[in-house]
Amino acid sequence: MSPASSGQALQIRLAIVLVAIAVVVACEEDPFLVRWVENPRQAQIYALDRGELSRPTAFHMLGRTAVVIEDPTTNGEWDFALDRQAGGLVLLLPRALGVTTRAAIAALPATEFEAVREAPADTLLYSTRDPVPLKLGTVYVVRTHQQPDAYGQLCSYYGKVKPLELDVVVGSFTFLYDISPVCNNRSLVPPK
């Protein structure tokens, strides 16, 4: 065997060993684990009965955007809208406005935002069609409308909303929110 061919054989062996090490290291980590960090943000939306059609009246949780539901490009891709009813502010789910969706909201009264670490498993706690009255001191868990994940699977995502300011006269709702980017997972905290 010539020195050149023995050098090539050594390189091939080294490459095989490096590939084997990479496979072993990769197998120790869950390839489907979504790493994320909590990222609470503030947003504001306005009541549907206001005259300005350019004001955002709904919110898309996963997209982290306030949307104008009258805009045809929204295509029903939002998770809740704001309305005034019976002298107060309420969240309306898409189904209340004729949009077929799996979006839902569960109200957790007298709860701190940070204390909500998992969305309720009991589906009876969620409203899917009825208006949800807004109150300070209550945290709302939102199950989003279904949307595809990175692999194309249809998913609902879970997030939480804490009212910061409710202005019935102006018809505005300012809130703190955060959402888990993990498909169909009720955990509202990142994996360790």
VMD Tcl script that draws the C-alpha trace (Angstrom):
set ca {
  {0.00 0.00 0.00}
  {1.41 3.38 -1.01}
  {1.69 6.23 1.48}
  {-0.96 8.19 -0.49}
  {-3.51 5.36 -0.32}
  {-2.81 4.77 3.39}
  {-3.43 8.51 3.97}
  {-6.75 8.25 2.12}
  {-7.71 5.20 4.18}
  {-6.93 7.12 7.37}
  {-9.08 10.05 6.20}
  {-11.99 7.68 5.43}
  {-11.69 6.03 8.86}
  {-11.57 9.43 10.54}
  {-14.67 10.57 8.60}
  {-16.54 7.40 9.63}
  {-15.62 7.95 13.29}
  {-16.74 11.61 13.14}
  {-20.06 10.66 11.54}
  {-20.60 7.98 14.21}
  {-19.88 10.51 16.98}
  {-22.29 13.01 15.40}
  {-25.04 10.36 15.22}
  {-24.53 9.37 18.88}
  {-24.59 13.02 20.03}
  {-27.68 13.79 17.91}
  {-29.54 10.79 19.30}
  {-29.20 12.13 22.84}
  {-31.26 15.22 21.89}
  {-34.92 15.03 20.88}
  {-34.90 16.26 17.25}
  {-38.53 17.43 17.59}
  {-38.02 19.39 20.83}
  {-38.91 23.04 20.24}
  {-36.63 25.29 22.25}
  {-38.21 28.64 23.11}
  {-38.11 31.34 25.76}
  {-40.94 33.19 27.43}
  {-41.51 36.48 25.65}
  {-44.50 38.35 27.12}
  {-45.53 41.36 25.07}
  {-48.16 44.05 25.21}
  {-50.85 44.66 22.59}
  {-54.05 46.66 22.11}
  {-57.22 46.06 20.12}
  {-60.44 48.02 19.69}
  {-64.14 47.17 19.85}
  {-65.91 46.00 16.69}
  {-68.64 48.66 17.06}
  {-66.21 51.57 16.58}
  {-66.56 53.41 13.28}
  {-62.94 53.23 12.13}
  {-62.48 50.22 9.87}
  {-58.69 50.55 9.92}
  {-58.36 49.93 13.67}
  {-57.34 46.41 14.73}
  {-60.32 44.67 16.33}
  {-58.94 41.13 16.71}
  {-55.75 39.33 17.65}
  {-53.74 36.49 16.07}
  {-51.87 34.89 19.01}
  {-49.22 32.84 17.21}
  {-48.57 35.63 14.73}
  {-48.41 38.08 17.65}
  {-50.38 40.61 15.62}
  {-53.46 42.75 16.02}
  {-55.62 42.39 12.91}
  {-58.50 44.17 11.21}
  {-61.06 41.39 10.74}
  {-62.86 43.35 8.04}
  {-59.70 43.10 5.92}
  {-60.23 40.26 3.40}
  {-56.58 39.15 3.73}
  {-57.13 38.00 7.34}
  {-59.09 34.97 6.03}
  {-60.50 34.25 9.49}
  {-56.98 33.74 10.86}
  {-57.42 35.34 14.26}
  {-58.19 33.98 17.71}
  {-60.38 36.58 19.42}
  {-62.00 39.93 18.74}
  {-63.15 42.70 21.09}
  {-66.75 43.85 21.46}
  {-68.87 45.93 23.84}
  {-71.85 44.13 25.34}
  {-74.06 44.83 28.37}
  {-71.95 47.83 29.40}
  {-68.65 45.95 29.40}
  {-65.95 44.58 27.13}
  {-66.03 40.98 25.93}
  {-63.83 38.74 23.82}
  {-65.61 37.21 20.85}
  {-64.38 33.98 19.36}
  {-64.39 33.50 15.58}
  {-67.33 31.05 15.83}
  {-69.48 33.84 17.30}
  {-68.99 35.65 13.99}
  {-69.58 32.63 11.75}
  {-65.96 31.55 11.25}
  {-65.36 27.79 11.59}
  {-62.45 27.31 13.99}
  {-61.09 25.44 17.01}
  {-60.19 28.67 18.84}
  {-61.33 28.75 22.46}
  {-60.82 30.75 25.65}
  {-60.80 29.69 29.32}
  {-61.08 32.38 32.02}
  {-59.00 31.83 35.16}
  {-60.23 34.38 37.76}
  {-57.99 35.68 40.56}
  {-54.89 34.25 38.89}
  {-51.49 35.82 38.27}
  {-50.07 35.75 34.73}
  {-46.83 34.07 35.86}
  {-48.74 31.41 37.81}
  {-50.41 30.02 34.67}
  {-47.92 27.38 33.59}
  {-50.24 25.04 31.71}
  {-53.49 25.41 29.80}
  {-56.43 23.61 31.42}
  {-57.02 20.07 30.16}
  {-60.75 20.22 30.92}
  {-62.39 21.26 27.65}
  {-65.56 22.26 29.53}
  {-63.66 25.27 30.92}
  {-63.28 26.71 27.42}
  {-65.76 28.88 25.60}
  {-65.85 28.28 21.85}
  {-68.80 30.45 20.84}
  {-70.14 32.52 23.76}
  {-68.77 36.00 24.53}
  {-66.14 35.98 27.31}
  {-66.49 38.98 29.68}
  {-63.19 40.75 30.37}
  {-62.19 41.52 33.95}
  {-59.01 42.85 35.52}
  {-57.38 40.21 37.74}
  {-58.38 37.34 35.43}
  {-55.99 35.51 33.13}
  {-57.41 34.07 29.91}
  {-55.95 30.95 28.32}
  {-56.34 30.94 24.54}
  {-56.36 27.87 22.31}
  {-55.65 29.20 18.83}
  {-57.33 28.47 15.52}
  {-55.63 25.57 13.74}
  {-52.64 26.42 11.59}
  {-49.80 24.36 10.09}
  {-46.55 23.86 12.00}
  {-43.09 23.65 10.40}
  {-43.81 20.07 9.28}
  {-47.23 20.86 7.80}
  {-49.24 19.26 10.63}
  {-52.37 21.21 11.66}
  {-51.93 22.45 15.21}
  {-53.58 24.49 17.90}
  {-51.27 26.50 20.10}
  {-51.85 27.69 23.66}
  {-51.19 31.12 25.09}
  {-52.28 33.38 27.91}
  {-53.66 36.91 28.10}
  {-53.76 39.30 31.06}
  {-55.87 42.49 30.83}
  {-53.85 45.60 31.66}
  {-56.44 48.25 30.76}
  {-60.13 47.97 29.91}
  {-61.65 51.19 28.53}
  {-65.35 50.65 27.83}
  {-65.95 54.29 26.78}
  {-63.16 54.29 24.18}
  {-63.72 50.62 23.38}
  {-60.12 49.51 23.82}
  {-58.39 46.57 25.44}
  {-54.69 46.65 26.37}
  {-53.21 43.34 27.43}
  {-50.09 41.33 28.16}
  {-49.79 38.02 26.32}
  {-47.45 35.15 25.60}
  {-47.78 31.94 23.59}
  {-46.03 28.60 23.33}
  {-44.81 27.77 19.80}
  {-45.17 24.03 20.45}
  {-47.86 22.23 18.44}
  {-50.85 20.95 20.48}
  {-48.92 21.31 23.76}
  {-50.71 22.81 26.77}
  {-47.46 23.76 28.55}
  {-47.05 27.52 28.75}
  {-43.45 27.41 29.93}
  {-40.36 26.51 27.90}
  {-38.74 23.08 28.30}
  {-35.74 22.90 30.61}
}
mol new
graphics top color blue
foreach p $ca { graphics top sphere $p radius 0.5 }
foreach p [lrange $ca 0 end-1] q [lrange $ca 1 end] { graphics top cylinder $p $q radius 0.2 }
display resetview
